[in-house]
Amino acid sequence: MSNDVTLIYNFDIDDEGYATVIAIVEDIRIIHDATKLDPPEYGPGVCKSGFYIGEDDEIPLSEDELIDYINEQDLDWEIYEDYLSEY
């Protein structure tokens, strides 16, 4: 099971270098509970996470490269389904 980002909704960096990411993350939430015969099934969800950007880090400009960069950060994702209802 991987928690890879597949789509970025929002990527912001504050004045202190803290980046906040809202994205679709694979295999983050349970779609179907486990049964006696089958394990739980996981699916994508809208999530939020953040991290500090190092002084020497270069932020990629293309979306695909930014997704790769975020996936390399090994982030702890929090399900953030309310994001879609805010817009």
TORKOL-4160 file (C-alpha; in steps of 0.2 Angstrom, whole numbers, padded with zeros to 4 digits, m for minus):
87
<pt num="1" X="0000" Y="0000" Z="0000"/>
<pt num="2" X="0007" Y="0017" Z="m0005"/>
<pt num="3" X="0002" Y="0034" Z="0000"/>
<pt num="4" X="0007" Y="0043" Z="m0016"/>
<pt num="5" X="0001" Y="0060" Z="m0022"/>
<pt num="6" X="m0008" Y="0059" Z="m0039"/>
<pt num="7" X="m0015" Y="0077" Z="m0039"/>
<pt num="8" X="m0011" Y="0093" Z="m0031"/>
<pt num="9" X="m0026" Y="0105" Z="m0026"/>
<pt num="10" X="m0016" Y="0117" Z="m0017"/>
<pt num="11" X="0003" Y="0121" Z="m0013"/>
<pt num="12" X="0007" Y="0136" Z="m0002"/>
<pt num="13" X="0023" Y="0142" Z="0006"/>
<pt num="14" X="0023" Y="0154" Z="0020"/>
<pt num="15" X="0036" Y="0167" Z="0025"/>
<pt num="16" X="0045" Y="0155" Z="0036"/>
<pt num="17" X="0047" Y="0142" Z="0023"/>
<pt num="18" X="0033" Y="0130" Z="0028"/>
<pt num="19" X="0024" Y="0122" Z="0014"/>
<pt num="20" X="0006" Y="0116" Z="0015"/>
<pt num="21" X="0000" Y="0104" Z="0003"/>
<pt num="22" X="m0018" Y="0098" Z="m0001"/>
<pt num="23" X="m0019" Y="0084" Z="m0013"/>
<pt num="24" X="m0027" Y="0067" Z="m0018"/>
<pt num="25" X="m0017" Y="0053" Z="m0010"/>
<pt num="26" X="m0019" Y="0035" Z="m0015"/>
<pt num="27" X="m0023" Y="0021" Z="m0002"/>
<pt num="28" X="m0026" Y="0033" Z="0012"/>
<pt num="29" X="m0044" Y="0029" Z="0018"/>
<pt num="30" X="m0054" Y="0013" Z="0020"/>
<pt num="31" X="m0066" Y="0010" Z="0006"/>
<pt num="32" X="m0072" Y="m0007" Z="0012"/>
<pt num="33" X="m0069" Y="m0015" Z="0029"/>
<pt num="34" X="m0061" Y="m0031" Z="0031"/>
<pt num="35" X="m0071" Y="m0047" Z="0032"/>
<pt num="36" X="m0067" Y="m0064" Z="0038"/>
<pt num="37" X="m0061" Y="m0068" Z="0020"/>
<pt num="38" X="m0055" Y="m0052" Z="0013"/>
<pt num="39" X="m0043" Y="m0038" Z="0020"/>
<pt num="40" X="m0049" Y="m0020" Z="0020"/>
<pt num="41" X="m0049" Y="m0011" Z="0004"/>
<pt num="42" X="m0041" Y="0006" Z="0003"/>
<pt num="43" X="m0044" Y="0020" Z="m0009"/>
<pt num="44" X="m0039" Y="0038" Z="m0013"/>
<pt num="45" X="m0044" Y="0053" Z="m0002"/>
<pt num="46" X="m0041" Y="0072" Z="m0001"/>
<pt num="47" X="m0028" Y="0075" Z="0012"/>
<pt num="48" X="m0017" Y="0089" Z="0019"/>
<pt num="49" X="0000" Y="0089" Z="0026"/>
<pt num="50" X="0015" Y="0101" Z="0028"/>
<pt num="51" X="0034" Y="0102" Z="0029"/>
<pt num="52" X="0048" Y="0115" Z="0030"/>
<pt num="53" X="0057" Y="0118" Z="0014"/>
<pt num="54" X="0076" Y="0118" Z="0016"/>
<pt num="55" X="0086" Y="0134" Z="0010"/>
<pt num="56" X="0094" Y="0124" Z="m0003"/>
<pt num="57" X="0079" Y="0115" Z="m0010"/>
<pt num="58" X="0073" Y="0121" Z="m0027"/>
<pt num="59" X="0054" Y="0119" Z="m0029"/>
<pt num="60" X="0049" Y="0111" Z="m0046"/>
<pt num="61" X="0039" Y="0122" Z="m0057"/>
<pt num="62" X="0030" Y="0108" Z="m0067"/>
<pt num="63" X="0015" Y="0099" Z="m0059"/>
<pt num="64" X="0023" Y="0082" Z="m0062"/>
<pt num="65" X="0040" Y="0086" Z="m0055"/>
<pt num="66" X="0031" Y="0094" Z="m0040"/>
<pt num="67" X="0021" Y="0078" Z="m0037"/>
<pt num="68" X="0037" Y="0069" Z="m0037"/>
<pt num="69" X="0045" Y="0081" Z="m0025"/>
<pt num="70" X="0031" Y="0080" Z="m0013"/>
<pt num="71" X="0031" Y="0061" Z="m0014"/>
<pt num="72" X="0049" Y="0061" Z="m0009"/>
<pt num="73" X="0046" Y="0070" Z="0007"/>
<pt num="74" X="0038" Y="0055" Z="0016"/>
<pt num="75" X="0024" Y="0066" Z="0024"/>
<pt num="76" X="0011" Y="0061" Z="0037"/>
<pt num="77" X="m0006" Y="0064" Z="0028"/>
<pt num="78" X="m0022" Y="0069" Z="0037"/>
<pt num="79" X="m0038" Y="0066" Z="0028"/>
<pt num="80" X="m0046" Y="0083" Z="0023"/>
<pt num="81" X="m0062" Y="0079" Z="0014"/>
<pt num="82" X="m0070" Y="0096" Z="0019"/>
<pt num="83" X="m0058" Y="0105" Z="0007"/>
<pt num="84" X="m0069" Y="0101" Z="m0008"/>
<pt num="85" X="m0085" Y="0108" Z="0001"/>
<pt num="86" X="m0076" Y="0124" Z="0004"/>
<pt num="87" X="m0075" Y="0128" Z="m0014"/>
